[in-house]
């Protein structure tokens, strides 16, 4: 195939970037600062035959562009970008490699690995310096021209943060084994939008689904060599195109339809997005898109050695969001998903990397500043993972007002408290239960700044958290070296599966304790898909490469206790929803509200008195209680006074309820020692409540409460 065979391109326009159909033809625009020439490559409808190569005729403001008349939706294309191949100077152009348009909104196929995708000859003495002339076009997905997205009639639910319950889910793993979803729709957006799935989410009380990455992604070579894949998808190479496997019908409109159906049920959709790195990996990675288009512009190269990449994300490279055009790509991508697909927000993976500049971590740097001022994006739910693997990368509590941060301190404290091996955690636990004001009470931030979780996609499932103390990652074929050793888990006496009734009963109680603590805490709770069903990964705490029954959710209850467990989770979410005092919009002050006699929160010792400084400092304390006044906030409704009691010790105790000034009598609403059933009548003020070992109790004032 020779350049300029067949038609010639008109000059076209440098904006917008990508392929834009105007009803008569398609405008192509590609940013590259260092390239010498760009060829537009056209392909047959099946993507197998390259039919034309056309040189983009114009170069304006570092954008190559051209207009192809009499073309439109369905056209398959890619780019070949010409320039020097000189890795020592950071330049990695190779005209033999077909490159995916960074702005492609649909891909013709999934990415399948092939040696030709590498721009160098592997196995040479200095591998990436040896230029490779194999044509990669047969083995690279083609971009597909789409018509302008027609935004469906769809209204976002706009769930308030105080009412939000997040459900983190892997799109494929959520439905791939669902018995009511048609086989052709399982593991896809069509499956996500199926009535049976939505019915489950509504019944559970979920308000917001947070999907693991859905952008088209690459599988690392070392996984392919071990017969595995990158199941989680945290390795994107196209930031506007859904992963083709996730579209049952092949069209991105399927995603918009799934979002619309969830919105009709009152459920929001948040996308987990990866802008810290791309799937092209380190200097020995493939050349699929950005590396071959303009390596030194799109990536942060090592100072003094542009052959290497900075690697704060631990995935081989770091996107250069300080570059205006790379920042534009990220912002354009977010707006596309927000406007064309109508998603309700984003969760930013390893967000500290997004704040890095050549000067270090800057929360007022280009990306976060652009995000927080954007008139569309700043109004959505913005969730950040406040750390990365680089120097000084842990930044919990430091992100800008308007963001909500994954709070791993909540996770670790709650896990440590309930495994019951360490005393002296009551002070730390009190901070986590009340919204972690020690991290977030600044610059007008509210409890919503803390996204609380006990489990996440990364780590043990809830079932495994109470069943294993050591990871079992042999299926990853990394010698069980991957995954964290710090699980803070408690196996309840037996490692792994057990038929011992006592062990199983304790595991069930521990799960109730953990979920109840999550849902009774101030802040935004996040559940993980499958935890409500007793999903196990067989002790694997790093199932990123397990696209199989380890990573897939089993919807068929295996035991009667699994059905009871699902009922408990539903009831606990409903309790949170019915009590405004459990989802405040402001931090506690520890003082009475105007016109009230009691503090908004009072911390209780087991003797029924208010906690003293000595109680807080005790190295052995494993029990704690607190009273919530229930008085209305300025922007929230009133509630009955509530008492929460927690005992992580292996022995029960009598917890004295506070005197009549706090409430005349108390009705148990939840007791994890009794499988959550509120089977006791009202308990008089000042009497002793039998708080069982390893249990949590929620009580509400009977017939009103103290003034």
C-alpha positions as MATLAB code, in Angstrom:
seq = 'XXXXXXXXXXXXXXXXXXXXXXXXXXXXXXXXXXXXXXXXXXXXXXXXXXXXXXXXXXXXXXXXXXXXXXXXXXXXXXXXXXXXXXXXXXXXXXXXXXXXXXXXXXXXXXXXXXXXXXXXXXXXXXXXXXXXXXXXXXXXXXXXXXXXXXXXXXXXXXXXXXXXXXXXXXXXXXXXXXXXXXXXXXXXXXXXXXXXXXXXXXXXXXXXXXXXXXXXXXXXXXXXXXXXXXXXXXXXXXXXXXXXXXXXXXXXXXXXXXXXXXXXXXXXXXXXXXXXXXXXXXXXXXXXXXXXXXXXXXXXXXXXXXXXXXXXXXXXXXXXXXXXXXXXXXXXXXXXXXXXXXXXXXXXXXXXXXXXXXXXXXXXXXXXXXXXXXXXXXXXXXXXXXXXXXXXXXXXXXXXXXXXXXXXXXXXXXXXXXXXXXXXXXXXXXXXXXXXXXXXXXXXXXXXXXXXXXXXXXXXXXXXXXXXXXXXXXXXXXXXXXXXXXXXXXXXXXXXXXXXXXXXXXXXXXXXXXXXXXXXXXXXXXXXXXXXXXXXXXXXXXXXXXXXXXXXXXXXXXXXXXXXXXXXXXXXXXXXXXXXXXXXXXXXXXXXXXXXXXXXXXXXXXXXXXXXXXXXXXXXXXXXXXXXXXXXXXXXXXXXXXXXXXXXXXXXXXXXXXXXXXXXXXXXXXXXXXXXXXXXXXXXXXXXXXXXXXXXXXXXXXXXXXX';
ca = [
       0.000    0.000    0.000;
       1.440    3.352   -1.020;
       0.577    6.752    0.337;
      -1.976    8.872   -1.520;
      -3.469    5.922   -3.409;
      -6.980    6.875   -4.466;
      -8.621    9.984   -3.021;
      -6.900   13.035   -1.660;
      -7.866   14.895    1.466;
      -9.013   18.474    1.705;
      -7.336   20.599    4.401;
     -10.198   20.315    6.879;
      -9.981   21.805   10.387;
      -7.652   21.325   13.375;
     -10.589   21.059   15.764;
     -12.225   19.107   17.182;
      -9.631   16.385   17.616;
     -10.570   12.916   16.460;
     -12.833   11.889   13.576;
     -15.923   14.080   13.188;
     -18.709   13.371   10.699;
     -20.667   16.437    9.548;
     -23.249   14.684    7.361;
     -21.169   15.003    4.172;
     -17.725   13.796    5.124;
     -15.319   13.184    7.983;
     -12.770   15.598    9.446;
      -9.665   13.965   10.940;
      -7.457   15.831   13.428;
      -4.510   14.448   15.384;
      -2.219   16.280   17.782;
       1.484   15.521   17.498;
       4.173   18.053   18.204;
       7.228   16.185   16.944;
       6.005   14.153   13.944;
       7.181   14.879   10.400;
       4.171   13.415    8.585;
       0.907   11.631    9.381;
      -0.866    9.097    7.179;
      -4.550    8.301    7.527;
      -5.020    4.585    6.845;
      -8.424    3.307    5.736;
      -9.587   -0.296    6.020;
     -12.188   -2.666    4.649;
     -15.361   -3.217    6.631;
     -13.921   -6.326    8.282;
     -10.742   -4.474    9.262;
      -8.462   -6.973    7.533;
      -7.448   -5.062    4.432;
      -5.801   -1.661    4.311;
      -7.441   -0.029    1.319;
      -5.915    3.480    1.280;
      -3.227    5.641    2.843;
      -3.807    9.365    2.685;
      -1.390   11.981    3.980;
      -3.029   14.516    6.263;
      -2.362   17.699    4.277;
      -2.366   20.444    6.919;
      -0.492   21.155   10.134;
      -1.999   23.864   12.338;
      -1.118   24.561   15.970;
       0.662   21.199   16.197;
      -2.396   19.380   14.857;
      -2.315   17.397   11.605;
      -5.697   17.441    9.892;
      -7.628   16.668    6.731;
     -11.184   16.230    5.463;
     -12.422   13.161    3.597;
     -15.545   13.885    1.570;
     -18.215   11.281    0.847;
     -17.336    9.236    3.910;
     -19.227    8.681    7.120;
     -20.150    6.453   10.053;
     -18.784    2.936    9.958;
     -15.484    3.870    8.275;
     -12.529    2.023    9.816;
      -9.220    3.860   10.152;
      -5.914    4.238   11.954;
      -2.762    6.346   11.686;
       0.865    5.860   10.705;
       3.011    8.639   12.127;
       6.418    9.411   10.600;
       9.425   10.768   12.423;
      12.746    9.634   13.899;
      13.052    6.487   15.950;
      15.550    7.663   18.548;
      14.660    6.386   22.049;
      17.749    8.052   23.529;
      16.036   11.374   22.730;
      12.581   10.122   23.727;
      11.406    9.783   20.108;
       9.736    6.481   19.193;
       8.111    7.023   15.798;
       7.719    3.950   13.614;
       5.655    4.193   10.424;
       5.239    0.412   10.348;
       3.015    0.497   13.414;
      -0.669    1.258   12.991;
      -1.787    3.587   15.764;
      -5.193    3.926   17.375;
      -6.659    7.435   17.337;
      -6.605    8.659   20.982;
     -10.074   10.134   20.356;
     -11.592    6.962   18.864;
     -15.081    6.423   20.290;
     -15.469    2.874   19.084;
     -12.973    0.117   18.246;
     -13.557   -2.587   15.666;
     -12.267   -5.369   17.917;
     -10.548   -6.169   21.163;
      -6.770   -5.947   21.343;
      -5.009   -9.276   20.759;
      -1.280   -9.415   21.416;
       1.189   -9.929   18.582;
       4.968   -9.368   18.371;
       4.515   -6.850   15.552;
       2.951   -4.375   17.993;
       6.419   -3.693   19.393;
       8.432   -1.013   17.631;
      11.717   -2.785   18.317;
      13.118   -6.256   17.774;
      12.800   -8.141   21.042;
      15.841  -10.148   22.029;
      18.397   -7.733   20.608;
      21.284   -6.591   22.748;
      19.634   -3.291   23.637;
      16.117   -4.228   22.774;
      14.249   -0.958   22.337;
      17.054    0.588   20.285;
      16.628   -1.977   17.495;
      14.064   -0.649   14.991;
      11.390   -3.133   13.876;
       9.753   -2.967   10.436;
       6.980   -5.541   10.823;
       3.536   -4.167    9.976;
       1.245   -4.245   13.008;
      -1.955   -3.269   11.156;
      -3.438   -6.786   11.011;
      -3.110   -7.038   14.800;
      -4.331   -3.638   16.028;
      -8.002   -2.651   16.537;
      -9.246   -0.057   14.071;
     -11.049    3.101   15.099;
     -14.601    3.334   13.786;
     -16.150    6.630   12.722;
     -19.404    7.290   14.586;
     -22.260    9.659   13.958;
     -22.650   12.486   16.436;
     -23.967   11.038   19.675;
     -27.639   11.728   20.167;
     -28.176   12.325   23.837;
     -31.104   10.256   24.992;
     -33.911   11.703   27.057;
     -32.387   10.952   30.405;
     -32.401   12.780   33.709;
     -29.704   12.173   36.293;
     -31.039   11.102   39.711;
     -28.716   13.619   41.438;
     -28.609   11.652   44.685;
     -27.369   13.798   47.561;
     -24.103   12.720   49.113;
     -25.788   12.153   52.485;
     -28.140    9.614   50.855;
     -25.468    7.934   48.722;
     -24.650    4.230   49.050;
     -21.935    3.235   46.554;
     -21.726   -0.252   45.026;
     -18.343   -0.990   43.435;
     -18.721   -3.527   40.634;
     -16.817   -5.069   37.767;
     -19.079   -4.824   34.728;
     -18.245   -8.274   33.383;
     -17.955  -10.054   36.721;
     -21.267   -8.666   37.959;
     -23.477  -10.387   35.377;
     -21.408  -13.090   33.650;
     -23.019  -15.776   35.858;
     -26.416  -14.155   36.444;
     -29.062  -16.828   35.698;
     -31.757  -14.328   34.636;
     -29.591  -12.353   32.208;
     -29.649  -13.784   28.640;
     -26.385  -15.488   27.767;
     -25.585  -13.005   24.971;
     -25.896  -10.070   27.387;
     -23.888  -11.424   30.293;
     -20.773   -9.461   31.103;
     -21.896   -6.419   29.090;
     -23.633   -3.080   29.498;
     -26.818   -4.740   28.270;
     -26.481   -7.120   31.212;
     -25.968   -4.241   33.623;
     -29.207   -2.686   32.414;
     -31.188   -5.925   32.681;
     -34.283   -5.662   34.924;
     -33.114   -8.513   37.169;
     -29.850   -6.740   37.960;
     -31.561   -3.403   38.548;
     -34.151   -5.107   40.743;
     -31.365   -6.506   42.919;
     -29.672   -3.116   43.246;
     -32.904   -1.357   44.150;
     -33.784   -4.038   46.683;
     -30.373   -3.705   48.261;
     -30.784    0.059   48.622;
     -27.945    1.015   46.277;
     -27.986    4.581   44.965;
     -24.733    4.698   42.986;
     -22.931    2.009   40.974;
     -19.194    2.588   40.629;
     -17.882    0.555   37.685;
     -14.301   -0.622   37.462;
     -12.609    0.665   34.265;
     -14.648    0.243   31.084;
     -12.267    1.973   28.627;
     -10.635   -0.291   26.035;
      -7.600   -1.791   27.733;
      -4.492   -3.847   27.047;
      -3.359   -7.081   28.663;
       0.210   -7.031   29.915;
       2.586   -9.324   28.050;
       3.623  -11.181   31.208;
      -0.035  -12.093   31.847;
      -0.550  -13.371   28.314;
       2.549  -15.516   28.671;
       1.047  -17.061   31.833;
      -2.309  -17.709   30.180;
      -4.026  -14.877   32.087;
      -5.481  -11.458   31.270;
      -5.860   -8.070   32.898;
      -9.361   -8.719   34.213;
      -9.783   -5.478   36.175;
      -8.906   -3.304   33.171;
      -6.644   -0.756   34.851;
      -4.526   -0.566   31.700;
      -6.331    1.658   29.155;
      -5.066    2.592   25.719;
      -8.183    4.350   24.380;
      -9.843    6.928   26.617;
     -13.055    7.495   24.620;
     -13.912    3.937   23.534;
     -15.659    1.293   25.654;
     -13.933   -2.071   25.870;
     -15.460   -3.944   22.869;
     -16.172   -7.060   24.936;
     -18.483   -4.998   27.136;
     -20.865   -4.199   24.272;
     -23.218   -7.071   23.451;
     -24.357   -5.360   20.250;
     -21.070   -3.631   19.444;
     -22.405   -0.068   19.616;
     -21.514    2.441   22.384;
     -25.178    3.485   22.512;
     -25.722    0.291   24.490;
     -23.837    1.904   27.359;
     -26.008    5.011   27.259;
     -29.101    2.813   27.311;
     -27.887    0.928   30.398;
     -27.200    4.229   32.160;
     -30.687    5.447   31.231;
     -32.313    2.342   32.669;
     -30.404    2.690   35.920;
     -31.372    6.357   36.101;
     -35.029    5.422   35.709;
     -34.604    3.267   38.816;
     -32.993    6.176   40.687;
     -29.469    4.734   40.484;
     -26.417    6.739   39.445;
     -23.415    5.469   37.470;
     -19.837    6.472   38.315;
     -16.892    5.372   36.154;
     -13.513    4.380   37.579;
     -11.089    6.142   35.210;
      -7.333    5.755   34.756;
      -5.437    8.857   33.655;
      -2.239    8.154   35.556;
      -0.795    5.800   32.927;
      -1.631    3.962   29.708;
      -1.483    0.343   28.598;
       1.686    0.934   26.567;
       3.739    0.209   29.705;
       7.467    0.955   30.033;
      10.156    1.355   27.337;
       9.807   -2.323   26.457;
       6.038   -2.083   26.017;
       4.018   -2.070   22.795;
       3.445    0.871   20.452;
      -0.328    1.069   20.129;
      -1.207    4.754   20.162;
       0.314    7.611   22.218;
       3.892    6.313   22.195;
       3.999    6.276   18.420;
       2.074    9.532   17.998;
       4.254   11.724   20.214;
       6.087    9.955   23.022;
       7.736   13.007   24.689;
       4.491   14.981   24.724;
       2.129   12.320   26.024;
       4.419   10.784   28.655;
       6.603   12.019   31.495;
      10.123   10.910   30.611;
      12.912   10.472   33.121;
      14.976   13.655   33.554;
      18.389   13.126   32.027;
      17.384    9.833   30.411;
      14.409   10.245   28.034;
      14.674    6.606   27.062;
      13.042    5.785   30.407;
       9.634    6.752   31.827;
       8.647    8.118   35.204;
       6.532    5.476   36.894;
       4.638    6.812   39.921;
       1.661    4.564   39.145;
       3.799    1.412   39.112;
       2.516    0.420   35.671;
       5.463    1.412   33.499;
       4.680    4.988   32.487;
       2.982    8.213   33.600;
       0.789   10.405   31.409;
       2.042   13.971   31.087;
      -1.064   15.847   32.247;
       0.995   19.031   32.584;
       1.068   19.217   28.765;
      -1.898   21.304   27.515;
      -2.892   18.827   24.800;
      -2.673   15.787   27.094;
      -4.701   17.641   29.705;
      -7.196   18.501   26.954;
      -7.478   14.829   26.020;
      -8.282   13.866   29.613;
     -10.850   16.630   30.029;
     -12.442   15.921   26.631;
     -12.699   12.266   27.601;
     -14.470   13.040   30.872;
     -16.893   15.424   29.182;
     -17.654   12.796   26.536;
     -18.660   10.212   29.112;
     -20.591   12.821   31.085;
     -22.452   14.297   28.137;
     -22.805   11.496   25.583;
     -23.267    8.666   28.092;
     -24.756   10.824   30.867;
     -22.747    9.214   33.651;
     -22.997   10.815   37.061;
     -19.369   11.041   38.093;
     -15.901    9.567   38.146;
     -13.537    7.784   40.490;
      -9.893    8.675   39.744;
      -7.429    5.815   40.134;
      -4.148    6.697   41.904;
      -5.186   10.336   41.902;
      -1.979   11.641   43.453;
      -0.295   10.948   40.120;
      -2.813   13.287   38.470;
      -1.583   16.072   40.744;
       2.107   15.549   39.969;
       4.067   18.141   38.017;
       7.822   18.555   37.493;
       7.755   20.452   40.806;
       6.129   17.641   42.761;
       2.575   16.965   43.964;
       0.451   20.087   43.463;
      -3.222   19.978   44.415;
      -3.609   23.265   42.551;
      -1.841   21.802   39.508;
      -3.230   21.652   35.973;
      -5.489   18.594   36.121;
      -7.266   19.168   39.425;
      -7.610   22.885   38.727;
      -9.156   22.184   35.327;
     -11.473   19.579   36.830;
     -12.729   21.703   39.711;
     -13.518   24.725   37.546;
     -15.209   22.840   34.720;
     -18.884   23.865   34.533;
     -19.981   20.317   33.630;
     -17.595   18.043   35.503;
     -17.356   19.966   38.775;
     -21.068   19.343   39.369;
     -20.744   15.562   39.183;
     -19.648   13.095   41.848;
     -15.836   13.217   41.932;
     -14.162   10.438   43.919;
     -10.387   10.131   44.266;
      -7.998    7.420   45.367;
      -5.673    9.691   47.369;
      -2.367    7.931   46.878;
       0.070    6.544   44.315;
       3.357    4.626   44.451;
       5.650    7.623   43.990;
       7.616    9.535   46.583;
       5.374   11.265   49.133;
       2.375    9.791   47.340;
       0.004    9.215   50.282;
      -2.276   12.298   50.446;
      -5.444   11.319   52.326;
      -7.394   14.439   53.268;
      -5.428   16.782   51.033;
      -7.534   16.794   47.876;
      -9.594   19.857   46.942;
     -13.009   20.625   48.428;
     -15.672   19.096   46.209;
     -13.940   15.717   46.025;
     -14.688   12.590   48.042;
     -11.694   10.439   48.998;
     -11.320    6.698   49.447;
     -10.581    6.435   53.178;
      -8.270    3.483   53.722;
      -7.786    4.619   57.316;
     -11.449    3.747   57.904;
     -10.872    0.304   56.370;
      -7.792   -0.462   58.438;
      -9.198    0.830   61.727;
     -12.492   -1.046   61.424;
     -10.750   -4.275   60.407;
      -8.242   -3.973   63.257;
     -10.929   -3.233   65.838;
     -13.165   -6.145   64.928;
     -10.478   -8.790   64.679;
     -10.165   -8.120   68.416;
      -6.451   -8.636   68.922;
      -5.496   -5.080   69.756;
      -6.858   -2.798   72.428;
      -6.450    0.940   72.484;
      -8.273    1.505   69.197;
     -11.422    3.141   70.556;
     -10.158    6.679   69.961;
      -9.159    5.926   66.400;
     -12.437    4.125   65.801;
     -14.412    7.081   67.147;
     -12.764    9.353   64.571;
     -13.552    6.964   61.731;
     -17.174    6.522   62.846;
     -17.778   10.260   62.824;
     -16.519   11.094   59.341;
     -12.737   11.280   59.960;
     -12.765   14.979   60.773;
      -9.073   14.694   61.651;
      -8.430   14.277   57.928;
     -11.262   16.183   56.295;
     -12.447   19.049   58.510;
     -10.862   21.889   56.582;
     -11.753   24.365   53.859;
     -15.466   23.857   54.415;
     -15.368   20.131   53.711;
     -18.084   17.906   55.163;
     -18.367   14.231   56.218;
     -19.154   13.402   52.578;
     -15.433   13.902   51.892;
     -14.821   10.457   53.404;
     -15.741    7.451   51.280;
     -15.782    4.649   53.837;
     -15.132    1.048   52.907;
     -14.176   -2.221   54.557;
     -13.487   -4.098   51.321;
     -12.794   -3.018   47.739;
     -11.918   -4.708   44.462;
      -8.302   -4.690   45.659;
      -7.924   -7.123   48.578;
     -10.000   -9.801   50.263;
     -13.731  -10.017   49.714;
     -15.784   -9.750   52.905;
     -16.256  -13.527   53.005;
     -12.522  -14.042   52.687;
     -11.763  -11.332   55.250;
     -13.372  -13.519   57.922;
     -12.045  -16.803   56.489;
      -8.358  -16.219   55.698;
      -5.411  -14.600   57.422;
      -2.943  -15.339   54.652;
      -3.421  -14.621   50.969;
      -3.854  -17.475   48.515;
      -2.706  -15.949   45.214;
      -1.163  -19.019   43.597;
      -3.634  -18.784   40.709;
      -1.891  -15.554   39.636;
       1.262  -17.582   38.849;
       3.532  -15.128   40.660;
       4.649  -17.481   43.400;
       2.162  -15.910   45.833;
       4.446  -12.854   45.980;
       1.845  -10.389   44.706;
      -0.857   -8.771   46.815;
      -0.530   -7.197   50.225;
       0.533   -9.105   53.314;
      -1.291   -6.592   55.548;
      -4.826   -7.914   55.420;
      -5.836   -7.165   59.030;
      -8.145  -10.164   58.748;
      -9.404  -12.756   61.229;
     -10.183  -16.308   60.091;
     -12.309  -17.092   63.158;
     -10.133  -20.054   64.112;
      -9.778  -21.987   60.855;
      -7.912  -20.997   57.713;
     -10.162  -21.248   54.675;
     -13.494  -23.075   54.252;
     -14.936  -24.754   57.319;
     -17.976  -26.873   58.156;
     -17.599  -26.243   61.877;
     -20.900  -24.656   62.982;
     -19.173  -22.505   65.620;
     -16.656  -21.152   63.113;
     -19.336  -20.435   60.545;
     -21.528  -18.706   63.132;
     -18.661  -16.471   64.222;
     -17.806  -15.644   60.614;
     -21.415  -14.663   59.973;
     -21.400  -12.433   63.058;
     -18.114  -10.806   62.072;
     -19.524   -9.997   58.636;
     -22.539   -8.429   60.294;
     -20.256   -6.396   62.550;
     -18.191   -5.089   59.669;
     -21.116   -4.148   57.434;
     -23.110   -2.627   60.289;
     -20.122   -0.490   61.296;
     -19.749    0.690   57.702;
     -23.415    1.620   57.369;
     -23.757    3.292   60.781;
     -20.699    5.518   60.274;
     -20.810    9.113   59.081;
     -19.483    9.629   55.566;
     -20.301    7.805   52.328;
     -20.427    3.991   52.547;
     -19.188    1.758   49.721;
     -20.179   -1.878   49.362;
     -18.445   -4.241   46.955;
     -20.493   -6.261   44.487;
     -20.830   -9.834   45.667;
     -20.111   -9.171   49.330;
     -23.853   -9.204   49.972;
     -23.974  -12.672   48.367;
     -21.063  -14.237   50.234;
     -18.732  -14.090   47.209;
     -15.332  -15.668   47.796;
     -12.133  -15.365   45.762;
     -10.767  -18.442   47.585;
      -8.344  -16.302   49.543;
      -6.956  -14.436   46.530;
      -6.429  -10.808   47.586;
      -5.230   -9.587   44.189;
      -7.625  -11.070   41.641;
      -6.729   -8.533   38.946;
      -5.971  -11.294   36.441;
      -8.734  -13.744   37.313;
     -11.340  -13.485   34.550;
     -12.971  -16.682   35.752;
     -15.006  -18.015   38.668;
     -12.537  -16.518   41.137;
     -13.413  -13.030   39.947;
     -17.004  -13.610   38.810;
     -19.936  -13.266   41.198;
     -21.968  -16.390   41.899;
     -25.633  -15.380   42.123;
     -26.857  -18.749   43.375;
     -26.873  -18.857   47.205;
     -24.774  -21.807   48.311;
     -26.137  -21.993   51.860;
     -29.248  -20.960   53.739;
     -27.096  -18.578   55.761;
     -26.259  -16.733   52.530;
     -29.936  -15.837   52.123;
     -30.095  -14.633   55.720;
     -26.947  -12.612   55.128;
     -28.443  -10.880   52.094;
     -31.521  -10.022   54.149;
     -29.285   -8.535   56.845;
     -27.431   -6.305   54.400;
     -30.708   -5.058   52.951;
     -32.016   -4.322   56.439;
     -28.833   -2.507   57.484;
     -28.922   -0.274   54.391;
     -32.603    0.456   55.090;
     -31.793    1.421   58.680;
     -29.231    3.922   57.465;
     -31.703    5.350   54.995;
     -34.418    5.746   57.644;
     -32.264    7.608   60.184;
     -30.944   11.075   59.276;
     -28.710   10.999   62.348;
     -26.611    8.303   60.638;
     -25.970   10.366   57.503;
     -25.320   13.880   58.678;
     -24.175   16.618   56.350;
     -22.027   18.300   59.021;
     -19.387   17.139   61.456;
     -20.301   16.714   65.108;
     -19.297   19.549   67.444;
     -19.576   17.659   70.729;
     -21.845   20.431   72.016;
     -25.620   20.797   72.396;
     -27.552   22.262   69.502;
     -29.462   25.473   70.316;
     -32.459   24.686   72.474;
     -31.241   21.159   73.273;
     -29.917   19.878   76.585;
     -27.650   17.138   75.240;
     -24.557   17.139   73.075;
     -25.020   16.196   69.432;
     -22.845   13.158   70.224;
     -21.930   11.726   73.626;
     -19.353    8.971   73.947;
     -20.282    6.278   76.445;
     -18.174    3.956   78.587;
     -19.587    0.503   79.457;
     -20.496    1.828   82.908;
     -23.071    4.129   81.284;
     -21.182    7.343   81.944;
     -19.521    9.673   79.500;
     -16.065    8.607   78.353;
     -13.215   10.173   80.297;
      -9.737   11.075   79.100;
      -8.474    7.977   80.917;
     -10.977    5.801   79.027;
      -9.732    7.149   75.708;
      -6.112    6.434   76.648;
      -6.701    2.922   77.936;
      -4.508    0.439   76.031;
      -6.975   -2.389   76.659;
     -10.296   -0.845   75.696;
     -12.291   -2.913   73.206;
     -15.806   -1.595   73.880;
     -17.337    1.730   73.016;
     -20.747    3.341   72.838;
     -22.168    6.627   71.646;
     -25.433    8.515   71.886;
     -26.709   10.613   68.972;
     -29.025   13.405   70.034;
     -30.987   13.258   66.774;
     -31.602   16.997   66.703;
     -32.140   18.408   63.218;
     -29.282   20.009   61.341;
     -29.737   23.227   59.442;
     -30.269   21.205   56.260;
     -31.419   17.861   57.626;
     -34.509   16.455   59.316;
     -34.897   15.395   62.946;
     -34.402   11.842   64.117;
     -35.064    9.808   67.214;
     -32.084    9.694   69.575;
     -29.912    6.654   68.860;
     -27.367    4.635   70.789;
     -24.710    2.445   69.181;
     -22.754   -0.086   71.244;
     -19.681   -1.964   70.002;
     -17.739   -4.757   71.689;
     -14.802   -6.377   69.872;
     -13.655   -8.425   72.865;
     -14.018  -12.234   72.905;
     -16.138  -11.950   76.055;
     -19.511  -10.326   76.558;
     -20.258   -7.541   79.016;
     -23.138   -5.610   80.535;
     -23.292   -2.163   78.981;
     -25.183    0.296   81.170;
     -27.510    2.461   79.113;
     -27.437    6.161   80.016;
     -29.946    7.620   82.455;
     -33.379    9.104   81.759;
     -31.908   12.439   80.690;
     -30.943   10.731   77.432;
     -34.192    8.834   76.888;
     -36.726    6.958   78.990;
     -36.416    3.618   77.193;
     -34.549    2.145   74.257;
     -35.703   -0.234   71.542;
     -33.080   -2.475   69.907;
     -33.205   -2.115   66.129;
     -30.195   -4.289   65.307;
     -28.061   -6.701   67.289;
     -25.383   -8.578   65.347;
     -25.277  -11.314   68.002;
     -28.864  -12.131   67.110;
     -28.411  -12.210   63.335;
     -29.659   -8.655   63.252;
     -33.127   -9.449   64.603;
     -34.624   -6.876   66.966;
     -36.360   -9.493   69.102;
     -36.105   -7.706   72.451;
     -38.629   -5.280   73.864;
     -37.837   -1.757   75.106;
     -34.969   -1.527   77.581;
     -35.394    1.032   80.390;
     -32.893    3.867   80.733;
     -30.160    3.138   83.247;
     -30.468   -0.632   82.896;
     -27.812   -3.012   81.666;
     -27.867   -4.259   78.095;
     -26.283   -7.711   77.629;
     -23.724   -6.833   74.938;
     -22.441  -10.138   73.596;
     -18.855  -10.845   72.654;
     -17.865   -9.508   69.220;
     -21.133   -7.694   68.608;
     -22.725   -4.370   67.698;
     -26.110   -3.040   68.784;
     -28.196   -0.136   67.508;
     -30.987    1.171   69.756;
     -33.506    3.960   69.211;
     -35.369    5.974   71.796;
     -38.760    4.386   72.380;
     -41.695    6.710   71.854;
     -39.665    9.835   71.182;
     -36.585   11.060   72.997;
     -35.024   13.599   75.285;
     -35.456   17.261   74.508;
];
